[in-house]
């Protein structure tokens, strides 16, 4: 049994390193920005917030750390973790390393919901609610459509239904953009579609965090069954897995997490596609190791990219743009160096 | 432990493939299924495993309608060895074999130390210990076939259904796999396998069934069933079943007859 003990030691080491890296990146995110805060001051403010000794610093420092950067760092961690975990689960479920959490139309549905909300000049909370509901509705529609079509490979039908509905929803977004007021609404729509954590507040977090954690727990509990889902559908059933039910559970969890993430952050691409690849490269394909590493890498990646989005230029760079600019070279580098994942 | 099909009709939704097939698989025997391409062997297997809904007749696992049993209960009693194939992710041989333990695990459980020991035992029994840590995606087709049999062994089911276990194997590996199959039957496992090589029936099967156009032509011991006439009816070519002296005794073989009968 030396193999599994050695590999468990290795994964503990990787997870430990991952936690330390994410903590360092988060500290950096707290410190960096237009109003720089020394790392020691960040720790002192956080310590007093946790009930420790009063920090005795300028109240403005506390406001920056707790009110402005705190929610932002936390939401970056959560959104990154959610998208990466959902992507890892979907890549196993669809037995395809090119799948992202968007494949069943969750982002397209959320986009229609949010854009409609902006178009109707609704409040922020309603826009987020519509984005969340739009994501859930789109995936539900895809799932029901796929179930109604019988006699084909269920996965193929799911993907096709997702792609078709996704492009229809894309057309809806295009139509709403065309009809929107070009001075007020269109910039807001564009900004939302590119993703940003700039306007995240503690109330958003209180709603999104539980949803993301509720989605994550079943993925962890079902980790062995999700491994078996990577086999051919009939094979997995012959091994005793009720594939239909496990698949539905994974889709519900991933959709819940992605919808909640998209509702507060807008459409942030790349993470759900690229991060699980990197995680798999480090951990191997076993989902019980892949999931924790994906969560850590996703959280660390987004917190780093969001920090860059804040500090690189005078204006905030949209997250969706930056994840693509950072993600593409990483992805190509990985393609060139790590062929074994693709076999 | 028996799997019994009575007048079983099978096929895909909206398309019938076979009708009225009756056969029984019991622990400790090897039942070989012969049939030309497109005769419905794979469809029949999938139906026997409960992976496709039956279209008529009865399918009983130990006297209970198989359809009424939960998936994991079926998997604890009947295992499936599909034709070797690839996976998209580089799971190790040990991980693939360990997946055979899934039916014995709770919904939220990971394989225990005991499960890993059973998987390692199955790997050793198939002579794969050297490959245990290799990626399943990087080993040869013949090795994959052995891994899938090891996985079925780890599944610890009394009955095993194998879809062309010797397809894509070289001559030596074919014989090795057939030897393992005989050893499995000697250990009390009931094996149902399909093959395109009628000689393999003489090498490993205790009973043989002939399937053509979705109907059973015959089912019985090789001596009863395998004849010049039945093989001609099955495949539409002239074959002579001959007895030869080989090794320590006599054995039957199939000899194709080219251009002699017409």
Interface residues (C-beta under 8 A of the other chain):
Chain A: X1 X3 X4 X92 X95 X96 X97 X150 X151 X221 X222 X223 X224 X225 X227 X228 X230 X231 X232 X234 X235 X237 X238 X239 X240 X241 X242 X280 X284 X285 X286 X288 X340 X341 X343
Chain B: X12 X13 X14 X46 X49 X51 X70 X71 X72 X74 X75 X76 X78 X79 X80 X82 X85 X86 X87 X88 X89 X90 X91 X92 X94 X95 X99 X100 X102 X103 X104 X105 X107 X108 X109 X110 X111 X113 X116 X117 X120 X132 X133 X135 X137 X138 X151 X155
